[in-house]
Amino acid sequence: MSIRKHKELLIIAILSVFYIFFHIIAEPASKGTLEDIKEKGKITVIMTNNANVYYSYRDEYMGFEYDLVKKFAEFLGVKLDVITPGWDEMFQALNSGEGDMIAAGVTITKPRKKLADFSEGYLEVQQQVIIHKNNDSIDKIKDLKGKKIHIRPQTSYEQRLEELKSNGLNIDIVFHENMPTEELIRMVAEKEIEVTVADSNIARLNQRYYPDIRIAFPISESQQLGWAVRNNSDKLREKINEFFHKIEKNGTFSQIYERYYRNVSIFDYVDIKTFHRRLKTRLPKYKDIIKKAAEKHGFDWRLIAAMVYQESHFNPYARSYTGVRGLMQVTQRTAREMGINNRMKPAQSVKAGVGYLAKIYHRFDEIKDPETKMLFALASYNVGYGHVRDAQDICRKKGWGPEKWSSLKKALPLLRERKYYKNTTYGYARGTEPVRYVRRIMSYYDIIKQKAHE
């Protein structure tokens, strides 16, 4: 064979190697690039199901991170798709091409930079020790000596606590696999555990739900949250940075932040003395409106009055951080569905709220006992009809009667736990909230009946 022929074969072989490299080896790296996202017309974002990131409430999706990624998808001019593989599998899902980026309240750390590229930081946080408000034995880091500190593994909390241990602080780190930080905060509030750690934003948010916690002191310097993309997705990362610069400048970021983190006092914390006072000072203004709406749907007006108090404390201008408004804390979607145009007008709010409650009530017609049926409807009004149906599915799997309130109030709190909600249709929910919500309404209802407000 001639030398020329050898050279031709060698060139062909080299070209073949390059072809294989660029089309087989290098091809996955191009997935998830900005060009691919725009070509598909969709961005797939990897998130986690929790109150800080992404969840469904009253049949609408929300969460601080979710509101941000919705705006980002609009900024790109594409549709948004969300996947929730679980905290421990987010980076694997990113690098395997299942999603285009991670937006889940992830702190930027050196170990994580080895797994992916990060945007510029968009929110400064600090790791805080969380204890019960009545715990006066822990005021500074050295007071943690000998304590069990409960956290989720593979977090920045673990990295920081290990540093403290290596510096001589005698602590016992207890790991809870795939357990949301907010669940550990709940456990502190209910004295099931003594200490956990949470980023400052998560801690402040959860004070709304668990007012019995205390944010004791920080154990870290300030850190930044960032969105993660696959290595070499430079154009996408640059676009994310451009987006954050824009929403910082035009005030959109502040609006979203204010919605979730500024007003952290619990909205409907039980105060019986206040309730008795407002039965005299506020209820009379709205009594006729409540009676008329209740009578239309065959409900006891005193139960509806108890519900209105739980929702708004008889304040027609009440506004929750979730965006619901008015006496019955009606969502915009429900307002449209019920045909009202001003949620702040008492008559319209009560009409829409009671009408929507009646609609949900009749979706549980398989439940024959009217009182039980109402408890299911009230829970659905609070957390969303879909979540209640998910909880009923859990009841069936556990052999509990899915049409009994005693079963549902055990199943709803399980929607906080990934091992349960990962197999449901509507995913994560703060399942303790609807149980408390119903209990409070029934307590208020009993008081109104005893006081015979006719």
Salt bridges, closest charged atoms under 4 A:
GLU8 OE2 - ARG4 NE 3.74
GLU8 OE1 - LYS5 NZ 3.96
GLU35 OE2 - LYS235 NZ 2.83
ASP67 OD2 - ARG259 NH1 2.73
ASP100 OD1 - LYS40 NZ 3.64
GLU120 OE1 - HIS245 NE2 2.84
ASP139 OD1 - ARG214 NH2 3.67
ASP143 OD2 - LYS140 NZ 3.62
GLU163 OE1 - ARG160 NH1 2.90
GLU183 OE2 - ARG186 NH2 2.79
GLU183 OE1 - ARG416 NE 2.47
GLU190 OE1 - ARG186 NH1 2.67
GLU190 OE2 - ARG436 NH2 3.16
GLU192 OE2 - ARG186 NH1 3.06
GLU194 OE2 - LYS147 NZ 3.14
ASP212 OD1 - LYS133 NZ 3.01
ASP234 OD1 - ARG237 NH2 3.31
GLU242 OE1 - LYS239 NZ 3.51
GLU258 OE2 - ARG262 NE 3.37
ASP268 OD1 - ARG440 NH1 3.22
ASP300 OD2 - ARG302 NH2 3.04
GLU311 OE2 - ARG58 NH2 2.81
GLU337 OE2 - LYS359 NZ 2.08
ASP365 OD1 - HIS362 ND1 3.86
ASP365 OD1 - LYS373 NZ 2.44
GLU366 OE2 - ARG389 NH1 2.64
ASP393 OD1 - ARG396 NH1 2.73
GLU433 OE2 - ARG436 NH1 3.30
ASP446 OD1 - LYS449 NZ 3.69
GLU454 OE2 - ARG302 NH1 3.82
